[in-house]
């Protein structure tokens, strides 16, 4: 049933790939030498895989940013984002929670831009205005 959420163990192909992965390491994606990637090394490796897949606009950083955005928009706190992404300070997480909060506030306030008109009424002119509505103050 393709309508339900898939996990890696749900497909034979995924299970085969996981079983072929060397175990005993904390990292499951390793270099050709069996060592964990450096941050830059992983970014370069991921870039190459994206290019091979015909996705030159994608990157590891972009994927990470998209994940943080989705998590924040779904209500993740700064400390939850810190735990997920390994950030030491709430400063980076605040970038995502601030944007998510701003987006939610804007969406909830859009109806305030157009107040419902409940009745037709004339607005009286200021006593300083002529019948045409032009301000009659003399500024010299």
Protein Blocks (a to p, Z undefined) as FASTA:
>chain_A
ZZbccdfklpmklmmmmmmpcghiablbdcfkopacdfklmmmmmmmmmmmnopakbcfk
lmmmmmmmmmmmnopafklmmmmnopabfklmmmmmmmmmmmmmmmmmmmmmmccdfbdc
dddddfkbcfkopafbdcZZ
